[in-house]
Amino acid sequence: MIKNFLTEREQEVFDLLVLNKSTKEIATFLGIHEKTVRNHISNTIQKLGVKGRTQAVIELAKLGLIKF
């Protein structure tokens, strides 16, 4: 279940967030709109039940879904 916790795109967005990329940089890199990037971040935050991007990154790292 953990393996499929994030969609492929949510995973890509958070992998780039860990690399300190901005919303605009992520959107450009992935070829999507900034609003879409924010939606992916929001969806992940809701799934995790946390309050922000930083907490989401920490929780994803604890789950082994992203690495620094």
N, C-alpha and C positions, 0 to 999 in steps of 0.2 A: 504494500500500500504506500509506503514512504516513497518508493521509487517513482510513482506516478502522482505524487502529491502536487507538484507544479506542472502546468502545461509546458510544452517545449518552449514556447515564447516567453512565459514567465521566468523560466530557468535562464534563458538567454539574457533577459533584462537584468536579472539579479547577478548573473556572472559579470556583466558589464558594470553594474553599480559597484561591485567589489573592486573593480579596477579604477574606481573614482571617476567614472564617466558621468557627465551631466545628462539630464533628460534629453536635451537637444542632441548631444553627441550620440546617445543610444538610438534615438529616432533616426538620425541620419545614417548611422552604421547599419541598422536593421531595415531601413527603407520604409519606415512607418511614421505616422504622425506623433508628435509629442503627447497629444491627448491619449493616444493608444498606449504609449509607454506608461503614462500616469495611471491609466485604467489597469494595466497589468500589475503595477506596483500596489494599487489599491486592493485588487482582488487577492493578492498574496497576503497583504496585511490582514485582510478579513479572514482568510483561511487560517492564519496563524493566531488570530485573536490578540494581536499586539497593537501598539499605538502609533508606530511610525516606521520609517525605512530602516533606521538604525537597529531598532529592536527586531525587525524582520530579518535583517542580515544576521544578527546574533543567533536567532532561533534557527534559521536555515543552516548556519554553521554547526550548531549543536546537533541538528538532525543529520549532518553529514552531506547536505545537499549542495553546499557551496564551500569553497576553500579559499583561503587568503593567500 
